[in-house]
């Protein structure tokens, strides 16, 4: 009966995982999963983020940079202490034995089983069309790129968050603007193609009025191996980006640039300033 059925082979990667929690208010009992620690059979410890940068922005706003720095400190502490923490306000779950195809499969299991406020917020962001929330996410992405740029060259600080006059009574916001090059910024989520289309329309207006030589829509995208975004969601997001690229294919002065971090976004801006 079962001769013609092919069963998948058993996962060959074995490891243990444990979740690292942060307690925002000491002794409150509230905990947020911030990291996943993986211990391979060899004893090697690897640490993975449980919170997507976009979620950290949403949760902590102006304090997101400080919180990211705190997470880096905790990571360093865990690696120095073989997966244990010596920092106040940090608690760690038990080790759990597991197996999967690779280490990323183990991490996904850990994230699923210890769903935190962060992962719930991420699902809401990528699966629901929350106009206000996504505008805030875009704004924080723009601010992160701004900080990355002015850290390298502070003279460009006034080039961010500019309202460009079009005609007599219209002023259109622009994330970054110089006479040579202008850019707008979006974070790609599964249902936010409308917002990105709106920014492309603004760039087309800028182009038709010759406000700059070249234009970018700089979009933050999860990487292919991102642990917090499902493969199905990521595929839908890529489809949206391809649709947008088809729309601007004939517009030589406008490009869509995707990246994962504000450092990559800043690098793109400086590259375009050189060639524009």
ChimeraX commands (.cxc) that place a marker at each C-alpha (Angstrom):
marker #1 position 0.00,0.00,0.00 radius 0.5
marker #1 position 2.79,2.44,0.89 radius 0.5
marker #1 position 5.31,1.23,-1.70 radius 0.5
marker #1 position 4.67,4.13,-4.09 radius 0.5
marker #1 position 4.68,6.81,-1.40 radius 0.5
marker #1 position 7.86,8.83,-0.89 radius 0.5
marker #1 position 8.23,10.08,2.66 radius 0.5
marker #1 position 10.61,12.99,3.34 radius 0.5
marker #1 position 13.89,12.05,4.95 radius 0.5
marker #1 position 14.37,12.84,8.62 radius 0.5
marker #1 position 15.96,16.23,9.35 radius 0.5
marker #1 position 19.69,15.81,9.76 radius 0.5
marker #1 position 20.62,18.97,11.69 radius 0.5
marker #1 position 20.49,18.64,15.48 radius 0.5
marker #1 position 20.84,21.50,17.96 radius 0.5
marker #1 position 19.43,23.01,21.14 radius 0.5
marker #1 position 17.72,26.38,21.38 radius 0.5
marker #1 position 16.75,28.73,24.14 radius 0.5
marker #1 position 14.98,32.09,24.15 radius 0.5
marker #1 position 16.46,35.24,25.65 radius 0.5
marker #1 position 13.94,37.62,27.20 radius 0.5
marker #1 position 14.11,41.30,28.13 radius 0.5
marker #1 position 12.02,42.69,30.99 radius 0.5
marker #1 position 11.21,46.35,30.11 radius 0.5
marker #1 position 10.01,47.12,33.65 radius 0.5
marker #1 position 11.99,45.21,36.33 radius 0.5
marker #1 position 9.91,42.78,38.39 radius 0.5
marker #1 position 6.78,43.49,36.32 radius 0.5
marker #1 position 6.62,39.97,34.93 radius 0.5
marker #1 position 6.32,41.33,31.36 radius 0.5
marker #1 position 8.90,39.79,29.05 radius 0.5
marker #1 position 9.75,40.31,25.39 radius 0.5
marker #1 position 11.66,37.65,23.43 radius 0.5
marker #1 position 14.62,39.51,21.93 radius 0.5
marker #1 position 17.12,36.78,20.96 radius 0.5
marker #1 position 17.34,33.09,20.18 radius 0.5
marker #1 position 20.47,31.22,21.26 radius 0.5
marker #1 position 21.40,28.06,19.34 radius 0.5
marker #1 position 23.89,25.49,20.63 radius 0.5
marker #1 position 25.14,23.02,18.04 radius 0.5
marker #1 position 26.32,19.50,18.86 radius 0.5
marker #1 position 29.90,20.76,18.76 radius 0.5
marker #1 position 29.05,23.21,21.54 radius 0.5
marker #1 position 29.25,26.26,19.27 radius 0.5
marker #1 position 26.85,29.04,20.28 radius 0.5
marker #1 position 25.14,31.30,17.73 radius 0.5
marker #1 position 22.76,34.17,18.53 radius 0.5
marker #1 position 19.86,35.29,16.31 radius 0.5
marker #1 position 17.54,38.29,16.55 radius 0.5
marker #1 position 13.96,37.55,17.56 radius 0.5
marker #1 position 12.81,41.10,16.77 radius 0.5
marker #1 position 12.73,42.54,13.26 radius 0.5
marker #1 position 14.24,46.09,13.07 radius 0.5
marker #1 position 10.89,47.42,11.88 radius 0.5
marker #1 position 9.19,46.06,14.99 radius 0.5
marker #1 position 11.84,47.64,17.24 radius 0.5
marker #1 position 11.13,50.96,15.54 radius 0.5
marker #1 position 7.40,50.50,16.14 radius 0.5
marker #1 position 7.82,49.48,19.78 radius 0.5
marker #1 position 10.44,51.99,20.90 radius 0.5
marker #1 position 10.29,54.91,18.45 radius 0.5
marker #1 position 12.98,57.48,19.24 radius 0.5
marker #1 position 14.61,55.06,21.69 radius 0.5
marker #1 position 15.03,52.32,19.06 radius 0.5
marker #1 position 18.71,53.11,18.47 radius 0.5
marker #1 position 19.48,52.81,22.18 radius 0.5
marker #1 position 17.53,49.57,22.40 radius 0.5
marker #1 position 19.44,48.13,19.44 radius 0.5
marker #1 position 22.68,49.02,21.21 radius 0.5
marker #1 position 21.45,47.23,24.32 radius 0.5
marker #1 position 20.64,44.11,22.30 radius 0.5
marker #1 position 24.18,44.13,20.84 radius 0.5
marker #1 position 25.56,44.29,24.38 radius 0.5
marker #1 position 23.43,41.31,25.42 radius 0.5
marker #1 position 24.57,39.33,22.36 radius 0.5
marker #1 position 28.21,39.96,23.22 radius 0.5
marker #1 position 27.59,38.96,26.82 radius 0.5
marker #1 position 25.89,35.71,25.78 radius 0.5
marker #1 position 28.72,34.73,23.44 radius 0.5
marker #1 position 31.33,35.41,26.11 radius 0.5
marker #1 position 29.44,33.33,28.66 radius 0.5
marker #1 position 28.54,30.28,26.54 radius 0.5
marker #1 position 24.87,31.21,26.16 radius 0.5
marker #1 position 24.37,32.52,29.70 radius 0.5
marker #1 position 23.64,36.15,30.63 radius 0.5
marker #1 position 25.08,38.24,33.46 radius 0.5
marker #1 position 23.07,41.39,32.65 radius 0.5
marker #1 position 20.22,42.61,34.87 radius 0.5
marker #1 position 16.81,42.63,33.25 radius 0.5
marker #1 position 17.64,39.67,31.02 radius 0.5
marker #1 position 16.23,36.20,31.61 radius 0.5
marker #1 position 16.80,33.02,29.62 radius 0.5
marker #1 position 14.55,30.04,28.97 radius 0.5
marker #1 position 15.53,26.39,29.19 radius 0.5
marker #1 position 17.45,24.58,26.46 radius 0.5
marker #1 position 15.23,22.62,24.07 radius 0.5
marker #1 position 16.57,19.84,21.85 radius 0.5
marker #1 position 15.37,20.02,18.24 radius 0.5
marker #1 position 16.18,19.01,14.69 radius 0.5
marker #1 position 15.61,20.51,11.25 radius 0.5
marker #1 position 17.23,20.81,7.82 radius 0.5
marker #1 position 19.57,23.57,9.00 radius 0.5
marker #1 position 20.16,26.08,11.77 radius 0.5
marker #1 position 17.63,28.53,10.33 radius 0.5
marker #1 position 14.93,25.86,10.66 radius 0.5
marker #1 position 15.77,25.49,14.35 radius 0.5
marker #1 position 15.55,29.27,14.85 radius 0.5
marker #1 position 12.15,29.42,13.13 radius 0.5
marker #1 position 10.89,26.69,15.46 radius 0.5
marker #1 position 12.07,28.70,18.45 radius 0.5
marker #1 position 10.45,31.89,17.17 radius 0.5
marker #1 position 7.16,30.09,16.55 radius 0.5
marker #1 position 7.08,28.46,19.97 radius 0.5
marker #1 position 8.02,31.60,21.89 radius 0.5
marker #1 position 5.92,34.14,19.95 radius 0.5
marker #1 position 6.51,37.49,21.59 radius 0.5
marker #1 position 4.97,40.92,21.41 radius 0.5
marker #1 position 7.50,41.65,18.70 radius 0.5
marker #1 position 6.49,38.75,16.46 radius 0.5
marker #1 position 2.81,39.55,16.93 radius 0.5
marker #1 position 3.49,43.15,15.92 radius 0.5
marker #1 position 5.43,41.95,12.91 radius 0.5
marker #1 position 2.59,39.70,11.73 radius 0.5
marker #1 position 0.19,42.59,12.07 radius 0.5
marker #1 position 2.48,44.86,10.08 radius 0.5
marker #1 position 3.02,42.42,7.23 radius 0.5
marker #1 position -0.48,40.91,7.08 radius 0.5
marker #1 position -2.79,43.86,7.78 radius 0.5
marker #1 position -3.14,47.07,5.81 radius 0.5
marker #1 position -2.64,49.57,8.63 radius 0.5
marker #1 position -2.20,52.92,6.87 radius 0.5
marker #1 position -1.19,54.91,9.96 radius 0.5
marker #1 position 1.20,52.27,11.26 radius 0.5
marker #1 position 2.93,51.87,7.91 radius 0.5
marker #1 position 3.36,55.63,7.55 radius 0.5
marker #1 position 5.12,55.63,10.91 radius 0.5
marker #1 position 7.32,52.74,9.80 radius 0.5
marker #1 position 8.28,54.60,6.62 radius 0.5
marker #1 position 9.08,57.69,8.67 radius 0.5
marker #1 position 11.38,55.76,10.99 radius 0.5
marker #1 position 13.12,54.11,8.02 radius 0.5
marker #1 position 13.71,57.56,6.54 radius 0.5
marker #1 position 15.11,58.78,9.86 radius 0.5
marker #1 position 17.49,55.82,10.10 radius 0.5
marker #1 position 18.84,56.51,6.61 radius 0.5
marker #1 position 19.19,60.20,7.50 radius 0.5
marker #1 position 21.22,59.34,10.59 radius 0.5
marker #1 position 23.44,56.97,8.57 radius 0.5
marker #1 position 24.09,59.65,5.94 radius 0.5
marker #1 position 24.87,62.55,8.27 radius 0.5
marker #1 position 27.13,60.32,10.35 radius 0.5
marker #1 position 29.31,60.16,7.22 radius 0.5
marker #1 position 28.70,63.69,5.95 radius 0.5
marker #1 position 26.79,66.09,8.26 radius 0.5
marker #1 position 26.54,68.68,5.48 radius 0.5
marker #1 position 23.58,66.74,4.04 radius 0.5
marker #1 position 21.39,67.09,7.13 radius 0.5
marker #1 position 19.26,69.84,5.56 radius 0.5
marker #1 position 18.75,67.72,2.43 radius 0.5
marker #1 position 16.34,65.44,4.32 radius 0.5
marker #1 position 12.61,65.93,4.89 radius 0.5
marker #1 position 12.29,68.65,2.27 radius 0.5
marker #1 position 9.01,69.94,0.83 radius 0.5
marker #1 position 9.54,70.72,-2.85 radius 0.5
marker #1 position 7.37,73.48,-4.38 radius 0.5
marker #1 position 5.55,72.43,-7.53 radius 0.5
marker #1 position 3.74,75.30,-9.19 radius 0.5
marker #1 position 2.33,78.12,-7.08 radius 0.5
marker #1 position 0.50,76.37,-4.24 radius 0.5
marker #1 position 1.72,72.76,-4.12 radius 0.5
marker #1 position 4.57,71.48,-1.96 radius 0.5
marker #1 position 5.35,67.74,-2.12 radius 0.5
marker #1 position 7.37,66.08,0.68 radius 0.5
marker #1 position 10.64,64.40,-0.32 radius 0.5
marker #1 position 12.80,62.19,1.87 radius 0.5
marker #1 position 16.11,63.41,0.41 radius 0.5
marker #1 position 16.62,66.22,-2.10 radius 0.5
marker #1 position 19.45,67.98,-3.89 radius 0.5
marker #1 position 19.51,69.57,-7.32 radius 0.5
marker #1 position 21.37,66.50,-8.61 radius 0.5
marker #1 position 19.49,63.66,-6.94 radius 0.5
marker #1 position 16.30,63.06,-4.93 radius 0.5
marker #1 position 14.91,60.00,-3.13 radius 0.5
marker #1 position 11.84,58.86,-1.28 radius 0.5
marker #1 position 11.71,55.98,1.20 radius 0.5
marker #1 position 9.41,53.04,1.92 radius 0.5
marker #1 position 9.47,49.87,3.97 radius 0.5
marker #1 position 8.10,46.99,1.91 radius 0.5
marker #1 position 5.33,45.01,3.55 radius 0.5
marker #1 position 2.98,42.54,1.93 radius 0.5
marker #1 position 0.11,44.99,1.45 radius 0.5
marker #1 position 1.70,48.41,1.04 radius 0.5
marker #1 position 2.13,48.65,-2.73 radius 0.5
marker #1 position -0.35,51.57,-2.76 radius 0.5
marker #1 position 1.95,53.72,-0.61 radius 0.5
marker #1 position 4.93,52.87,-2.78 radius 0.5
marker #1 position 2.96,53.72,-5.93 radius 0.5
marker #1 position 2.09,57.07,-4.39 radius 0.5
marker #1 position 5.77,57.83,-3.81 radius 0.5
marker #1 position 6.58,56.83,-7.38 radius 0.5
marker #1 position 3.94,59.24,-8.62 radius 0.5
marker #1 position 5.58,62.00,-6.57 radius 0.5
marker #1 position 8.95,61.14,-8.11 radius 0.5
marker #1 position 7.42,61.29,-11.59 radius 0.5
marker #1 position 6.09,64.77,-10.81 radius 0.5
marker #1 position 9.56,65.80,-9.61 radius 0.5
marker #1 position 11.06,64.40,-12.82 radius 0.5
marker #1 position 8.58,66.23,-15.05 radius 0.5
marker #1 position 9.47,69.50,-13.27 radius 0.5
marker #1 position 13.22,68.80,-13.49 radius 0.5
marker #1 position 13.80,69.26,-9.76 radius 0.5
marker #1 position 16.77,66.82,-9.90 radius 0.5
marker #1 position 18.74,64.81,-12.44 radius 0.5
marker #1 position 17.99,61.36,-11.00 radius 0.5
marker #1 position 15.48,59.85,-8.59 radius 0.5
marker #1 position 15.25,56.77,-6.38 radius 0.5
marker #1 position 12.57,55.01,-4.39 radius 0.5
marker #1 position 14.71,53.35,-1.71 radius 0.5
marker #1 position 12.82,50.39,-0.24 radius 0.5
marker #1 position 13.77,48.36,2.80 radius 0.5
marker #1 position 13.24,44.66,2.06 radius 0.5
marker #1 position 13.78,41.58,4.23 radius 0.5
marker #1 position 16.63,39.34,3.08 radius 0.5
marker #1 position 15.91,35.91,1.62 radius 0.5
marker #1 position 17.06,34.24,4.83 radius 0.5
marker #1 position 15.05,36.57,7.10 radius 0.5
marker #1 position 13.75,34.52,10.00 radius 0.5
marker #1 position 10.77,36.64,10.98 radius 0.5
marker #1 position 9.03,36.90,7.59 radius 0.5
marker #1 position 7.48,33.79,6.06 radius 0.5
marker #1 position 8.57,32.64,2.61 radius 0.5
marker #1 position 5.00,33.14,1.36 radius 0.5
marker #1 position 4.91,36.74,2.59 radius 0.5
marker #1 position 8.37,37.44,1.18 radius 0.5
marker #1 position 7.31,36.07,-2.23 radius 0.5
marker #1 position 4.26,38.37,-2.25 radius 0.5
marker #1 position 6.44,41.34,-1.37 radius 0.5
marker #1 position 8.87,40.54,-4.21 radius 0.5
marker #1 position 5.95,40.32,-6.64 radius 0.5
marker #1 position 4.87,43.81,-5.59 radius 0.5
marker #1 position 8.38,45.15,-6.17 radius 0.5
marker #1 position 8.53,43.59,-9.64 radius 0.5
marker #1 position 5.22,45.22,-10.52 radius 0.5
marker #1 position 6.62,48.58,-9.47 radius 0.5
marker #1 position 9.81,48.05,-11.47 radius 0.5
marker #1 position 7.74,47.32,-14.57 radius 0.5
marker #1 position 5.94,50.65,-14.08 radius 0.5
marker #1 position 9.17,52.66,-13.97 radius 0.5
marker #1 position 11.09,50.64,-16.57 radius 0.5
marker #1 position 10.51,53.27,-19.26 radius 0.5
marker #1 position 11.35,56.17,-16.94 radius 0.5
marker #1 position 15.14,56.33,-17.16 radius 0.5
marker #1 position 15.54,58.97,-14.45 radius 0.5
marker #1 position 13.65,56.98,-11.79 radius 0.5
marker #1 position 14.90,53.76,-10.22 radius 0.5
marker #1 position 13.73,51.42,-7.48 radius 0.5
marker #1 position 16.50,50.36,-5.13 radius 0.5
marker #1 position 15.93,47.66,-2.53 radius 0.5
marker #1 position 18.15,47.14,0.49 radius 0.5
marker #1 position 18.08,45.58,3.94 radius 0.5
marker #1 position 19.70,48.23,6.13 radius 0.5
marker #1 position 20.05,51.98,6.51 radius 0.5
marker #1 position 23.79,51.63,5.86 radius 0.5
marker #1 position 23.01,50.21,2.42 radius 0.5
marker #1 position 20.51,53.00,1.82 radius 0.5
marker #1 position 23.09,55.64,2.77 radius 0.5
marker #1 position 25.67,54.03,0.47 radius 0.5
marker #1 position 23.18,54.19,-2.39 radius 0.5
marker #1 position 22.59,57.91,-1.81 radius 0.5
marker #1 position 26.30,58.73,-1.90 radius 0.5
marker #1 position 26.78,56.59,-5.04 radius 0.5
marker #1 position 23.97,58.42,-6.82 radius 0.5
marker #1 position 25.27,61.81,-5.77 radius 0.5
marker #1 position 28.57,60.96,-7.44 radius 0.5
marker #1 position 27.06,59.91,-10.76 radius 0.5
marker #1 position 24.25,62.48,-10.99 radius 0.5
marker link #1:1,2 radius 0.2
marker link #1:2,3 radius 0.2
marker link #1:3,4 radius 0.2
marker link #1:4,5 radius 0.2
marker link #1:5,6 radius 0.2
marker link #1:6,7 radius 0.2
marker link #1:7,8 radius 0.2
marker link #1:8,9 radius 0.2
marker link #1:9,10 radius 0.2
marker link #1:10,11 radius 0.2
marker link #1:11,12 radius 0.2
marker link #1:12,13 radius 0.2
marker link #1:13,14 radius 0.2
marker link #1:14,15 radius 0.2
marker link #1:15,16 radius 0.2
marker link #1:16,17 radius 0.2
marker link #1:17,18 radius 0.2
marker link #1:18,19 radius 0.2
marker link #1:19,20 radius 0.2
marker link #1:20,21 radius 0.2
marker link #1:21,22 radius 0.2
marker link #1:22,23 radius 0.2
marker link #1:23,24 radius 0.2
marker link #1:24,25 radius 0.2
marker link #1:25,26 radius 0.2
marker link #1:26,27 radius 0.2
marker link #1:27,28 radius 0.2
marker link #1:28,29 radius 0.2
marker link #1:29,30 radius 0.2
marker link #1:30,31 radius 0.2
marker link #1:31,32 radius 0.2
marker link #1:32,33 radius 0.2
marker link #1:33,34 radius 0.2
marker link #1:34,35 radius 0.2
marker link #1:35,36 radius 0.2
marker link #1:36,37 radius 0.2
marker link #1:37,38 radius 0.2
marker link #1:38,39 radius 0.2
marker link #1:39,40 radius 0.2
marker link #1:40,41 radius 0.2
marker link #1:41,42 radius 0.2
marker link #1:42,43 radius 0.2
marker link #1:43,44 radius 0.2
marker link #1:44,45 radius 0.2
marker link #1:45,46 radius 0.2
marker link #1:46,47 radius 0.2
marker link #1:47,48 radius 0.2
marker link #1:48,49 radius 0.2
marker link #1:49,50 radius 0.2
marker link #1:50,51 radius 0.2
marker link #1:51,52 radius 0.2
marker link #1:52,53 radius 0.2
marker link #1:53,54 radius 0.2
marker link #1:54,55 radius 0.2
marker link #1:55,56 radius 0.2
marker link #1:56,57 radius 0.2
marker link #1:57,58 radius 0.2
marker link #1:58,59 radius 0.2
marker link #1:59,60 radius 0.2
marker link #1:60,61 radius 0.2
marker link #1:61,62 radius 0.2
marker link #1:62,63 radius 0.2
marker link #1:63,64 radius 0.2
marker link #1:64,65 radius 0.2
marker link #1:65,66 radius 0.2
marker link #1:66,67 radius 0.2
marker link #1:67,68 radius 0.2
marker link #1:68,69 radius 0.2
marker link #1:69,70 radius 0.2
marker link #1:70,71 radius 0.2
marker link #1:71,72 radius 0.2
marker link #1:72,73 radius 0.2
marker link #1:73,74 radius 0.2
marker link #1:74,75 radius 0.2
marker link #1:75,76 radius 0.2
marker link #1:76,77 radius 0.2
marker link #1:77,78 radius 0.2
marker link #1:78,79 radius 0.2
marker link #1:79,80 radius 0.2
marker link #1:80,81 radius 0.2
marker link #1:81,82 radius 0.2
marker link #1:82,83 radius 0.2
marker link #1:83,84 radius 0.2
marker link #1:84,85 radius 0.2
marker link #1:85,86 radius 0.2
marker link #1:86,87 radius 0.2
marker link #1:87,88 radius 0.2
marker link #1:88,89 radius 0.2
marker link #1:89,90 radius 0.2
marker link #1:90,91 radius 0.2
marker link #1:91,92 radius 0.2
marker link #1:92,93 radius 0.2
marker link #1:93,94 radius 0.2
marker link #1:94,95 radius 0.2
marker link #1:95,96 radius 0.2
marker link #1:96,97 radius 0.2
marker link #1:97,98 radius 0.2
marker link #1:98,99 radius 0.2
marker link #1:99,100 radius 0.2
marker link #1:100,101 radius 0.2
marker link #1:101,102 radius 0.2
marker link #1:102,103 radius 0.2
marker link #1:103,104 radius 0.2
marker link #1:104,105 radius 0.2
marker link #1:105,106 radius 0.2
marker link #1:106,107 radius 0.2
marker link #1:107,108 radius 0.2
marker link #1:108,109 radius 0.2
marker link #1:109,110 radius 0.2
marker link #1:110,111 radius 0.2
marker link #1:111,112 radius 0.2
marker link #1:112,113 radius 0.2
marker link #1:113,114 radius 0.2
marker link #1:114,115 radius 0.2
marker link #1:115,116 radius 0.2
marker link #1:116,117 radius 0.2
marker link #1:117,118 radius 0.2
marker link #1:118,119 radius 0.2
marker link #1:119,120 radius 0.2
marker link #1:120,121 radius 0.2
marker link #1:121,122 radius 0.2
marker link #1:122,123 radius 0.2
marker link #1:123,124 radius 0.2
marker link #1:124,125 radius 0.2
marker link #1:125,126 radius 0.2
marker link #1:126,127 radius 0.2
marker link #1:127,128 radius 0.2
marker link #1:128,129 radius 0.2
marker link #1:129,130 radius 0.2
marker link #1:130,131 radius 0.2
marker link #1:131,132 radius 0.2
marker link #1:132,133 radius 0.2
marker link #1:133,134 radius 0.2
marker link #1:134,135 radius 0.2
marker link #1:135,136 radius 0.2
marker link #1:136,137 radius 0.2
marker link #1:137,138 radius 0.2
marker link #1:138,139 radius 0.2
marker link #1:139,140 radius 0.2
marker link #1:140,141 radius 0.2
marker link #1:141,142 radius 0.2
marker link #1:142,143 radius 0.2
marker link #1:143,144 radius 0.2
marker link #1:144,145 radius 0.2
marker link #1:145,146 radius 0.2
marker link #1:146,147 radius 0.2
marker link #1:147,148 radius 0.2
marker link #1:148,149 radius 0.2
marker link #1:149,150 radius 0.2
marker link #1:150,151 radius 0.2
marker link #1:151,152 radius 0.2
marker link #1:152,153 radius 0.2
marker link #1:153,154 radius 0.2
marker link #1:154,155 radius 0.2
marker link #1:155,156 radius 0.2
marker link #1:156,157 radius 0.2
marker link #1:157,158 radius 0.2
marker link #1:158,159 radius 0.2
marker link #1:159,160 radius 0.2
marker link #1:160,161 radius 0.2
marker link #1:161,162 radius 0.2
marker link #1:162,163 radius 0.2
marker link #1:163,164 radius 0.2
marker link #1:164,165 radius 0.2
marker link #1:165,166 radius 0.2
marker link #1:166,167 radius 0.2
marker link #1:167,168 radius 0.2
marker link #1:168,169 radius 0.2
marker link #1:169,170 radius 0.2
marker link #1:170,171 radius 0.2
marker link #1:171,172 radius 0.2
marker link #1:172,173 radius 0.2
marker link #1:173,174 radius 0.2
marker link #1:174,175 radius 0.2
marker link #1:175,176 radius 0.2
marker link #1:176,177 radius 0.2
marker link #1:177,178 radius 0.2
marker link #1:178,179 radius 0.2
marker link #1:179,180 radius 0.2
marker link #1:180,181 radius 0.2
marker link #1:181,182 radius 0.2
marker link #1:182,183 radius 0.2
marker link #1:183,184 radius 0.2
marker link #1:184,185 radius 0.2
marker link #1:185,186 radius 0.2
marker link #1:186,187 radius 0.2
marker link #1:187,188 radius 0.2
marker link #1:188,189 radius 0.2
marker link #1:189,190 radius 0.2
marker link #1:190,191 radius 0.2
marker link #1:191,192 radius 0.2
marker link #1:192,193 radius 0.2
marker link #1:193,194 radius 0.2
marker link #1:194,195 radius 0.2
marker link #1:195,196 radius 0.2
marker link #1:196,197 radius 0.2
marker link #1:197,198 radius 0.2
marker link #1:198,199 radius 0.2
marker link #1:199,200 radius 0.2
marker link #1:200,201 radius 0.2
marker link #1:201,202 radius 0.2
marker link #1:202,203 radius 0.2
marker link #1:203,204 radius 0.2
marker link #1:204,205 radius 0.2
marker link #1:205,206 radius 0.2
marker link #1:206,207 radius 0.2
marker link #1:207,208 radius 0.2
marker link #1:208,209 radius 0.2
marker link #1:209,210 radius 0.2
marker link #1:210,211 radius 0.2
marker link #1:211,212 radius 0.2
marker link #1:212,213 radius 0.2
marker link #1:213,214 radius 0.2
marker link #1:214,215 radius 0.2
marker link #1:215,216 radius 0.2
marker link #1:216,217 radius 0.2
marker link #1:217,218 radius 0.2
marker link #1:218,219 radius 0.2
marker link #1:219,220 radius 0.2
marker link #1:220,221 radius 0.2
marker link #1:221,222 radius 0.2
marker link #1:222,223 radius 0.2
marker link #1:223,224 radius 0.2
marker link #1:224,225 radius 0.2
marker link #1:225,226 radius 0.2
marker link #1:226,227 radius 0.2
marker link #1:227,228 radius 0.2
marker link #1:228,229 radius 0.2
marker link #1:229,230 radius 0.2
marker link #1:230,231 radius 0.2
marker link #1:231,232 radius 0.2
marker link #1:232,233 radius 0.2
marker link #1:233,234 radius 0.2
marker link #1:234,235 radius 0.2
marker link #1:235,236 radius 0.2
marker link #1:236,237 radius 0.2
marker link #1:237,238 radius 0.2
marker link #1:238,239 radius 0.2
marker link #1:239,240 radius 0.2
marker link #1:240,241 radius 0.2
marker link #1:241,242 radius 0.2
marker link #1:242,243 radius 0.2
marker link #1:243,244 radius 0.2
marker link #1:244,245 radius 0.2
marker link #1:245,246 radius 0.2
marker link #1:246,247 radius 0.2
marker link #1:247,248 radius 0.2
marker link #1:248,249 radius 0.2
marker link #1:249,250 radius 0.2
marker link #1:250,251 radius 0.2
marker link #1:251,252 radius 0.2
marker link #1:252,253 radius 0.2
marker link #1:253,254 radius 0.2
marker link #1:254,255 radius 0.2
marker link #1:255,256 radius 0.2
marker link #1:256,257 radius 0.2
marker link #1:257,258 radius 0.2
marker link #1:258,259 radius 0.2
marker link #1:259,260 radius 0.2
marker link #1:260,261 radius 0.2
marker link #1:261,262 radius 0.2
marker link #1:262,263 radius 0.2
marker link #1:263,264 radius 0.2
marker link #1:264,265 radius 0.2
marker link #1:265,266 radius 0.2
marker link #1:266,267 radius 0.2
marker link #1:267,268 radius 0.2
marker link #1:268,269 radius 0.2
marker link #1:269,270 radius 0.2
marker link #1:270,271 radius 0.2
marker link #1:271,272 radius 0.2
marker link #1:272,273 radius 0.2
marker link #1:273,274 radius 0.2
marker link #1:274,275 radius 0.2
marker link #1:275,276 radius 0.2
view
